[in-house]
Amino acid sequence: MPMLQQFRLVGHIEGWSFLLLLFVAMPLKYAAGWPLGVRVVGMLHGLAFLVYVVALFRVAAEDEWPWRKWAAAFVASLVPFGFFVFDARVLKRAPS
């Protein structure tokens, strides 16, 4: 699998885990008193984020991305739905 496709896959996993943490696990913690969801989903999201950062630096180095592109990819991972916007606007147009 090409590096860009691997990065996109990891990005989608990281993006969905972030949304799951924010919109499912955290409401369950505070509304239903169920903190285990944040502990489990938070740990999985943390791991997915670390893998995302490693994949980001690998694809940026291999494809020689300008610093603004990899900085935008990093910032996109910090914003809910950010990776999905970055993927639609930047990565889908890139040659594989």
N, CA, C and O atoms as a printed pandas DataFrame, in Angstrom:
     atom_number atom_name residue_name chain_id  residue_number  x_coord  y_coord  z_coord
0              1         N          MET        A               1    0.856   -1.176    0.000
1              2        CA          MET        A               1    0.000    0.000    0.000
2              3         C          MET        A               1    0.906    1.243    0.000
3              4         O          MET        A               1    1.827    1.334    0.811
4              5         N          PRO        A               2    0.653    2.181   -0.888
5              6        CA          PRO        A               2    1.468    3.410   -0.923
6              7         C          PRO        A               2    1.348    4.199    0.390
7              8         O          PRO        A               2    0.344    4.118    1.097
8              9         N          MET        A               3    2.393    4.953    0.685
9             10        CA          MET        A               3    2.463    5.696    1.940
10            11         C          MET        A               3    1.289    6.667    2.104
11            12         O          MET        A               3    0.759    6.809    3.206
12            13         N          LEU        A               4    0.881    7.329    1.032
13            14        CA          LEU        A               4   -0.237    8.277    1.128
14            15         C          LEU        A               4   -1.527    7.561    1.510
15            16         O          LEU        A               4   -2.304    8.079    2.313
16            17         N          GLN        A               5   -1.765    6.389    0.954
17            18        CA          GLN        A               5   -2.969    5.626    1.315
18            19         C          GLN        A               5   -2.900    5.171    2.769
19            20         O          GLN        A               5   -3.911    5.182    3.471
20            21         N          GLN        A               6   -1.721    4.775    3.221
21            22        CA          GLN        A               6   -1.565    4.395    4.629
22            23         C          GLN        A               6   -1.872    5.577    5.532
23            24         O          GLN        A               6   -2.559    5.436    6.543
24            25         N          PHE        A               7   -1.355    6.752    5.158
25            26        CA          PHE        A               7   -1.601    7.948    5.957
26            27         C          PHE        A               7   -3.087    8.289    5.999
27            28         O          PHE        A               7   -3.619    8.642    7.051
28            29         N          ARG        A               8   -3.748    8.184    4.860
29            30        CA          ARG        A               8   -5.185    8.471    4.830
30            31         C          ARG        A               8   -5.958    7.497    5.714
31            32         O          ARG        A               8   -6.883    7.901    6.418
32            33         N          LEU        A               9   -5.586    6.214    5.684
33            34        CA          LEU        A               9   -6.250    5.217    6.523
34            35         C          LEU        A               9   -6.047    5.534    7.998
35            36         O          LEU        A               9   -7.001    5.524    8.776
36            37         N          VAL        A              10   -4.817    5.814    8.380
37            38        CA          VAL        A              10   -4.521    6.156    9.780
38            39         C          VAL        A              10   -5.252    7.436   10.169
39            40         O          VAL        A              10   -5.751    7.551   11.288
40            41         N          GLY        A              11   -5.315    8.394    9.254
41            42        CA          GLY        A              11   -6.027    9.642    9.531
42            43         C          GLY        A              11   -7.503    9.434    9.783
43            44         O          GLY        A              11   -8.087   10.061   10.667
44            45         N          HIS        A              12   -8.103    8.554    9.008
45            46        CA          HIS        A              12   -9.530    8.269    9.220
46            47         C          HIS        A              12   -9.748    7.567   10.560
47            48         O          HIS        A              12  -10.716    7.859   11.262
48            49         N          ILE        A              13   -8.870    6.663   10.910
49            50        CA          ILE        A              13   -8.988    5.985   12.211
50            51         C          ILE        A              13   -8.835    6.996   13.341
51            52         O          ILE        A              13   -9.609    6.987   14.297
52            53         N          GLU        A              14   -7.840    7.863   13.230
53            54        CA          GLU        A              14   -7.612    8.885   14.258
54            55         C          GLU        A              14   -8.792    9.854   14.322
55            56         O          GLU        A              14   -9.241   10.215   15.409
56            57         N          GLY        A              15   -9.288   10.272   13.171
57            58        CA          GLY        A              15  -10.421   11.199   13.139
58            59         C          GLY        A              15  -11.669   10.608   13.766
59            60         O          GLY        A              15  -12.345   11.267   14.556
60            61         N          TRP        A              16  -11.978    9.368   13.417
61            62        CA          TRP        A              16  -13.171    8.731   13.991
62            63         C          TRP        A              16  -13.013    8.480   15.488
63            64         O          TRP        A              16  -13.975    8.614   16.244
64            65         N          SER        A              17  -11.800    8.114   15.920
65            66        CA          SER        A              17  -11.608    7.895   17.355
66            67         C          SER        A              17  -11.766    9.196   18.133
67            68         O          SER        A              17  -12.279    9.192   19.252
68            69         N          PHE        A              18  -11.327   10.315   17.546
69            70        CA          PHE        A              18  -11.494   11.621   18.184
70            71         C          PHE        A              18  -12.979   11.969   18.312
71            72         O          PHE        A              18  -13.426   12.426   19.364
72            73         N          LEU        A              19  -13.732   11.753   17.246
73            74        CA          LEU        A              19  -15.165   12.031   17.289
74            75         C          LEU        A              19  -15.883   11.120   18.284
75            76         O          LEU        A              19  -16.778   11.561   19.004
76            77         N          LEU        A              20  -15.490    9.863   18.320
77            78        CA          LEU        A              20  -16.073    8.923   19.281
78            79         C          LEU        A              20  -15.789    9.373   20.713
79            80         O          LEU        A              20  -16.657    9.300   21.583
80            81         N          LEU        A              21  -14.576    9.832   20.940
81            82        CA          LEU        A              21  -14.216   10.320   22.271
82            83         C          LEU        A              21  -15.041   11.556   22.646
83            84         O          LEU        A              21  -15.583   11.635   23.748
84            85         N          LEU        A              22  -15.130   12.510   21.729
85            86        CA          LEU        A              22  -15.817   13.762   22.035
86            87         C          LEU        A              22  -17.327   13.626   22.130
87            88         O          LEU        A              22  -17.948   14.207   23.021
88            89         N          PHE        A              23  -17.923   12.867   21.223
89            90        CA          PHE        A              23  -19.380   12.876   21.107
90            91         C          PHE        A              23  -20.082   11.637   21.671
91            92         O          PHE        A              23  -21.312   11.594   21.722
92            93         N          VAL        A              24  -19.319   10.641   22.089
93            94        CA          VAL        A              24  -19.941    9.462   22.707
94            95         C          VAL        A              24  -19.386    9.241   24.111
95            96         O          VAL        A              24  -20.141    9.223   25.083
96            97         N          ALA        A              25  -18.072    9.073   24.218
97            98        CA          ALA        A              25  -17.485    8.714   25.510
98            99         C          ALA        A              25  -17.608    9.840   26.543
99           100         O          ALA        A              25  -17.964    9.594   27.695
100          101         N          MET        A              26  -17.313   11.070   26.126
101          102        CA          MET        A              26  -17.394   12.173   27.105
102          103         C          MET        A              26  -18.828   12.439   27.566
103          104         O          MET        A              26  -19.038   12.626   28.765
104          105         N          PRO        A              27  -19.825   12.466   26.674
105          106        CA          PRO        A              27  -21.198   12.610   27.186
106          107         C          PRO        A              27  -21.610   11.464   28.115
107          108         O          PRO        A              27  -22.334   11.684   29.086
108          109         N          LEU        A              28  -21.151   10.243   27.820
109          110        CA          LEU        A              28  -21.471    9.131   28.722
110          111         C          LEU        A              28  -20.821    9.328   30.093
111          112         O          LEU        A              28  -21.400    8.976   31.121
112          113         N          LYS        A              29  -19.628    9.888   30.095
113          114        CA          LYS        A              29  -18.957   10.130   31.374
114          115         C          LYS        A              29  -19.710   11.161   32.206
115          116         O          LYS        A              29  -19.968   10.947   33.391
116          117         N          TYR        A              30  -20.059   12.278   31.578
117          118        CA          TYR        A              30  -20.641   13.369   32.352
118          119         C          TYR        A              30  -22.158   13.276   32.508
119          120         O          TYR        A              30  -22.695   13.747   33.511
120          121         N          ALA        A              31  -22.854   12.685   31.553
121          122        CA          ALA        A              31  -24.314   12.593   31.655
122          123         C          ALA        A              31  -24.761   11.316   32.343
123          124         O          ALA        A              31  -25.753   11.316   33.071
124          125         N          ALA        A              32  -24.041   10.237   32.118
125          126        CA          ALA        A              32  -24.463    8.953   32.670
126          127         C          ALA        A              32  -23.554    8.451   33.784
127          128         O          ALA        A              32  -23.812    7.400   34.370
128          129         N          GLY        A              33  -22.485    9.201   34.080
129          130        CA          GLY        A              33  -21.584    8.779   35.148
130          131         C          GLY        A              33  -20.805    7.525   34.802
131          132         O          GLY        A              33  -20.550    6.693   35.674
132          133         N          TRP        A              34  -20.423    7.377   33.542
133          134        CA          TRP        A              34  -19.709    6.179   33.095
134          135         C          TRP        A              34  -18.316    6.572   32.587
135          136         O          TRP        A              34  -18.126    6.739   31.382
136          137         N          PRO        A              35  -17.336    6.722   33.496
137          138        CA          PRO        A              35  -16.014    7.202   33.102
138          139         C          PRO        A              35  -15.158    6.172   32.367
139          140         O          PRO        A              35  -14.145    6.529   31.767
140          141         N          LEU        A              36  -15.548    4.915   32.407
141          142        CA          LEU        A              36  -14.746    3.884   31.749
142          143         C          LEU        A              36  -14.645    4.121   30.246
143          144         O          LEU        A              36  -13.619    3.811   29.640
144          145         N          GLY        A              37  -15.686    4.663   29.644
145          146        CA          GLY        A              37  -15.663    4.925   28.203
146          147         C          GLY        A              37  -14.570    5.893   27.813
147          148         O          GLY        A              37  -13.884    5.684   26.813
148          149         N          VAL        A              38  -14.394    6.961   28.595
149          150        CA          VAL        A              38  -13.339    7.936   28.302
150          151         C          VAL        A              38  -11.971    7.297   28.496
151          152         O          VAL        A              38  -11.043    7.559   27.731
152          153         N          ARG        A              39  -11.849    6.472   29.506
153          154        CA          ARG        A              39  -10.563    5.825   29.765
154          155         C          ARG        A              39  -10.175    4.918   28.588
155          156         O          ARG        A              39   -9.038    4.963   28.119
156          157         N          VAL        A              40  -11.103    4.110   28.123
157          158        CA          VAL        A              40  -10.808    3.168   27.041
158          159         C          VAL        A              40  -10.664    3.888   25.699
159          160         O          VAL        A              40   -9.662    3.718   25.003
160          161         N          VAL        A              41  -11.660    4.688   25.342
161          162        CA          VAL        A              41  -11.626    5.390   24.054
162          163         C          VAL        A              41  -10.502    6.417   24.040
163          164         O          VAL        A              41   -9.868    6.627   23.006
164          165         N          GLY        A              42  -10.250    7.056   25.176
165          166        CA          GLY        A              42   -9.156    8.018   25.259
166          167         C          GLY        A              42   -7.810    7.372   25.023
167          168         O          GLY        A              42   -6.957    7.936   24.338
168          169         N          MET        A              43   -7.612    6.188   25.588
169          170        CA          MET        A              43   -6.351    5.472   25.376
170          171         C          MET        A              43   -6.209    5.060   23.909
171          172         O          MET        A              43   -5.134    5.204   23.327
172          173         N          LEU        A              44   -7.275    4.554   23.317
173          174        CA          LEU        A              44   -7.215    4.156   21.913
174          175         C          LEU        A              44   -6.983    5.361   21.005
175          176         O          LEU        A              44   -6.226    5.275   20.037
176          177         N          HIS        A              45   -7.624    6.469   21.313
177          178        CA          HIS        A              45   -7.412    7.684   20.521
178          179         C          HIS        A              45   -5.981    8.195   20.684
179          180         O          HIS        A              45   -5.370    8.634   19.710
180          181         N          GLY        A              46   -5.451    8.143   21.878
181          182        CA          GLY        A              46   -4.066    8.557   22.098
182          183         C          GLY        A              46   -3.100    7.731   21.280
183          184         O          GLY        A              46   -2.164    8.270   20.689
184          185         N          LEU        A              47   -3.313    6.444   21.239
185          186        CA          LEU        A              47   -2.481    5.565   20.422
186          187         C          LEU        A              47   -2.649    5.884   18.943
187          188         O          LEU        A              47   -1.667    5.940   18.203
188          189         N          ALA        A              48   -3.889    6.092   18.510
189          190        CA          ALA        A              48   -4.146    6.439   17.101
190          191         C          ALA        A              48   -3.491    7.767   16.744
191          192         O          ALA        A              48   -2.982    7.922   15.633
192          193         N          PHE        A              49   -3.495    8.726   17.666
193          194        CA          PHE        A              49   -2.867   10.019   17.410
194          195         C          PHE        A              49   -1.358    9.865   17.239
195          196         O          PHE        A              49   -0.772   10.481   16.349
196          197         N          LEU        A              50   -0.728    9.054   18.080
197          198        CA          LEU        A              50    0.714    8.832   17.951
198          199         C          LEU        A              50    1.062    8.168   16.619
199          200         O          LEU        A              50    2.041    8.540   15.972
200          201         N          VAL        A              51    0.268    7.197   16.218
201          202        CA          VAL        A              51    0.491    6.538   14.929
202          203         C          VAL        A              51    0.273    7.541   13.796
203          204         O          VAL        A              51    0.995    7.510   12.799
204          205         N          TYR        A              52   -0.711    8.427   13.937
205          206        CA          TYR        A              52   -0.976    9.463   12.948
206          207         C          TYR        A              52    0.230   10.383   12.779
207          208         O          TYR        A              52    0.627   10.688   11.655
208          209         N          VAL        A              53    0.811   10.824   13.887
209          210        CA          VAL        A              53    1.955   11.731   13.819
210          211         C          VAL        A              53    3.139   11.047   13.137
211          212         O          VAL        A              53    3.821   11.662   12.316
212          213         N          VAL        A              54    3.385    9.789   13.469
213          214        CA          VAL        A              54    4.472    9.050   12.819
214          215         C          VAL        A              54    4.192    8.913   11.322
215          216         O          VAL        A              54    5.078    9.143   10.498
216          217         N          ALA        A              55    2.969    8.541   10.976
217          218        CA          ALA        A              55    2.605    8.400    9.555
218          219         C          ALA        A              55    2.699    9.733    8.830
219          220         O          ALA        A              55    3.109    9.782    7.670
220          221         N          LEU        A              56    2.323   10.813    9.502
221          222        CA          LEU        A              56    2.416   12.145    8.908
222          223         C          LEU        A              56    3.855   12.478    8.555
223          224         O          LEU        A              56    4.130   12.917    7.438
224          225         N          PHE        A              57    4.766   12.277    9.478
225          226        CA          PHE        A              57    6.160   12.601    9.200
226          227         C          PHE        A              57    6.755   11.684    8.139
227          228         O          PHE        A              57    7.598   12.113    7.352
228          229         N          ARG        A              58    6.329   10.439    8.111
229          230        CA          ARG        A              58    6.828    9.527    7.073
230          231         C          ARG        A              58    6.355    9.957    5.689
231          232         O          ARG        A              58    7.158   10.023    4.759
232          233         N          VAL        A              59    5.059   10.253    5.536
233          234        CA          VAL        A              59    4.540   10.634    4.221
234          235         C          VAL        A              59    5.060   12.005    3.813
235          236         O          VAL        A              59    5.330   12.238    2.635
236          237         N          ALA        A              60    5.203   12.915    4.774
237          238        CA          ALA        A              60    5.718   14.251    4.452
238          239         C          ALA        A              60    7.165   14.177    3.978
239          240         O          ALA        A              60    7.561   14.906    3.068
240          241         N          ALA        A              61    7.950   13.303    4.588
241          242        CA          ALA        A              61    9.346   13.154    4.171
242          243         C          ALA        A              61    9.447   12.446    2.826
243          244         O          ALA        A              61   10.223   12.849    1.959
244          245         N          GLU        A              62    8.661   11.392    2.660
245          246        CA          GLU        A              62    8.732   10.616    1.417
246          247         C          GLU        A              62    8.237   11.410    0.216
247          248         O          GLU        A              62    8.846   11.361   -0.853
248          249         N          ASP        A              63    7.146   12.137    0.380
249          250        CA          ASP        A              63    6.566   12.899   -0.733
250          251         C          ASP        A              63    7.069   14.337   -0.792
251          252         O          ASP        A              63    6.635   15.114   -1.642
252          253         N          GLU        A              64    7.987   14.692    0.116
253          254        CA          GLU        A              64    8.589   16.026    0.161
254          255         C          GLU        A              64    7.539   17.138    0.227
255          256         O          GLU        A              64    7.534   18.062   -0.587
256          257         N          TRP        A              65    6.655   17.024    1.215
257          258        CA          TRP        A              65    5.632   18.033    1.419
258          259         C          TRP        A              65    6.274   19.332    1.888
259          260         O          TRP        A              65    7.251   19.293    2.636
260          261         N          PRO        A              66    5.753   20.479    1.467
261          262        CA          PRO        A              66    6.206   21.744    2.053
262          263         C          PRO        A              66    5.750   21.826    3.515
263          264         O          PRO        A              66    4.776   21.181    3.904
264          265         N          TRP        A              67    6.449   22.610    4.306
265          266        CA          TRP        A              67    6.151   22.645    5.741
266          267         C          TRP        A              67    4.722   23.088    6.018
267          268         O          TRP        A              67    4.136   22.661    7.014
268          269         N          ARG        A              68    4.145   23.929    5.172
269          270        CA          ARG        A              68    2.769   24.380    5.416
270          271         C          ARG        A              68    1.765   23.236    5.279
271          272         O          ARG        A              68    0.766   23.185    5.996
272          273         N          LYS        A              69    2.040   22.328    4.359
273          274        CA          LYS        A              69    1.121   21.200    4.161
274          275         C          LYS        A              69    1.165   20.259    5.358
275          276         O          LYS        A              69    0.120   19.834    5.849
276          277         N          TRP        A              70    2.379   19.925    5.837
277          278        CA          TRP        A              70    2.404   19.010    6.979
278          279         C          TRP        A              70    1.953   19.703    8.250
279          280         O          TRP        A              70    1.403   19.049    9.136
280          281         N          ALA        A              71    2.169   21.022    8.370
281          282        CA          ALA        A              71    1.657   21.756    9.525
282          283         C          ALA        A              71    0.127   21.775    9.502
283          284         O          ALA        A              71   -0.518   21.634   10.542
284          285         N          ALA        A              72   -0.449   21.951    8.307
285          286        CA          ALA        A              72   -1.915   21.919    8.184
286          287         C          ALA        A              72   -2.460   20.547    8.541
287          288         O          ALA        A              72   -3.513   20.445    9.169
288          289         N          ALA        A              73   -1.760   19.493    8.150
289          290        CA          ALA        A              73   -2.192   18.126    8.487
290          291         C          ALA        A              73   -2.138   17.902    9.993
291          292         O          ALA        A              73   -3.014   17.244   10.554
292          293         N          PHE        A              74   -1.116   18.446   10.651
293          294        CA          PHE        A              74   -1.013   18.297   12.101
294          295         C          PHE        A              74   -2.128   19.070   12.804
295          296         O          PHE        A              74   -2.790   18.534   13.693
296          297         N          VAL        A              75   -2.336   20.319   12.412
297          298        CA          VAL        A              75   -3.384   21.140   13.034
298          299         C          VAL        A              75   -4.754   20.516   12.782
299          300         O          VAL        A              75   -5.625   20.565   13.651
300          301         N          ALA        A              76   -4.951   19.936   11.610
301          302        CA          ALA        A              76   -6.235   19.298   11.291
302          303         C          ALA        A              76   -6.546   18.157   12.254
303          304         O          ALA        A              76   -7.712   17.879   12.533
304          305         N          SER        A              77   -5.509   17.497   12.762
305          306        CA          SER        A              77   -5.751   16.392   13.691
306          307         C          SER        A              77   -6.185   16.877   15.064
307          308         O          SER        A              77   -6.664   16.081   15.871
308          309         N          LEU        A              78   -6.029   18.156   15.346
309          310        CA          LEU        A              78   -6.387   18.702   16.651
310          311         C          LEU        A              78   -7.805   19.269   16.693
311          312         O          LEU        A              78   -8.306   19.613   17.763
312          313         N          VAL        A              79   -8.451   19.368   15.533
313          314        CA          VAL        A              79   -9.772   19.976   15.419
314          315         C          VAL        A              79  -10.792   18.887   15.061
315          316         O          VAL        A              79  -10.534   18.077   14.171
316          317         N          PRO        A              80  -11.941   18.858   15.739
317          318        CA          PRO        A              80  -12.954   17.873   15.344
318          319         C          PRO        A              80  -13.320   18.037   13.868
319          320         O          PRO        A              80  -13.536   19.154   13.398
320          321         N          PHE        A              81  -13.388   16.948   13.159
321          322        CA          PHE        A              81  -13.669   16.877   11.726
322          323         C          PHE        A              81  -12.541   17.455   10.878
323          324         O          PHE        A              81  -12.657   17.496    9.653
324          325         N          GLY        A              82  -11.460   17.899   11.499
325          326        CA          GLY        A              82  -10.371   18.544   10.772
326          327         C          GLY        A              82   -9.703   17.644    9.751
327          328         O          GLY        A              82   -9.445   18.073    8.626
328          329         N          PHE        A              83   -9.417   16.394   10.125
329          330        CA          PHE        A              83   -8.752   15.524    9.167
330          331         C          PHE        A              83   -9.634   15.262    7.963
331          332         O          PHE        A              83   -9.135   15.175    6.841
332          333         N          PHE        A              84  -10.922   15.137    8.171
333          334        CA          PHE        A              84  -11.817   14.838    7.058
334          335         C          PHE        A              84  -11.857   15.996    6.054
335          336         O          PHE        A              84  -11.944   15.780    4.845
336          337         N          VAL        A              85  -11.794   17.218    6.570
337          338        CA          VAL        A              85  -11.725   18.388    5.685
338          339         C          VAL        A              85  -10.387   18.412    4.962
339          340         O          VAL        A              85  -10.338   18.654    3.756
340          341         N          PHE        A              86   -9.300   18.163    5.688
341          342        CA          PHE        A              86   -7.964   18.130    5.087
342          343         C          PHE        A              86   -7.897   17.042    4.014
343          344         O          PHE        A              86   -7.339   17.260    2.939
344          345         N          ASP        A              87   -8.453   15.900    4.301
345          346        CA          ASP        A              87   -8.452   14.792    3.349
346          347         C          ASP        A              87   -9.218   15.163    2.086
347          348         O          ASP        A              87   -8.746   14.910    0.977
348          349         N          ALA        A              88  -10.381   15.753    2.244
349          350        CA          ALA        A              88  -11.217   16.095    1.085
350          351         C          ALA        A              88  -10.595   17.205    0.244
351          352         O          ALA        A              88  -10.669   17.163   -0.984
352          353         N          ARG        A              89   -9.991   18.183    0.882
353          354        CA          ARG        A              89   -9.464   19.343    0.157
354          355         C          ARG        A              89   -8.054   19.150   -0.362
355          356         O          ARG        A              89   -7.701   19.721   -1.394
356          357         N          VAL        A              90   -7.238   18.366    0.320
357          358        CA          VAL        A              90   -5.822   18.280   -0.043
358          359         C          VAL        A              90   -5.437   16.885   -0.535
359          360         O          VAL        A              90   -4.844   16.743   -1.604
360          361         N          LEU        A              91   -5.769   15.872    0.234
361          362        CA          LEU        A              91   -5.246   14.543   -0.087
362          363         C          LEU        A              91   -5.940   13.872   -1.263
363          364         O          LEU        A              91   -5.278   13.199   -2.053
364          365         N          LYS        A              92   -7.236   14.031   -1.402
365          366        CA          LYS        A              92   -7.934   13.374   -2.515
366          367         C          LYS        A              92   -7.492   13.917   -3.857
367          368         O          LYS        A              92   -7.575   13.209   -4.861
368          369         N          ARG        A              93   -7.023   15.161   -3.902
369          370        CA          ARG        A              93   -6.562   15.736   -5.149
370          371         C          ARG        A              93   -5.125   15.347   -5.471
371          372         O          ARG        A              93   -4.679   15.492   -6.609
372          373         N          ALA        A              94   -4.398   14.851   -4.467
373          374        CA          ALA        A              94   -2.992   14.500   -4.672
374          375         C          ALA        A              94   -2.886   13.211   -5.470
375          376         O          ALA        A              94   -3.705   12.310   -5.290
376          377         N          PRO        A              95   -1.901   13.106   -6.344
377          378        CA          PRO        A              95   -1.690   11.847   -7.055
378          379         C          PRO        A              95   -1.236   10.764   -6.086
379          380         O          PRO        A              95   -0.469   11.048   -5.167
380          381         N          SER        A              96   -1.691    9.537   -6.272
381          382        CA          SER        A              96   -1.350    8.450   -5.362
382          383         C          SER        A              96    0.030    7.928   -5.615
383          384         O          SER        A              96    0.476    7.006   -4.932
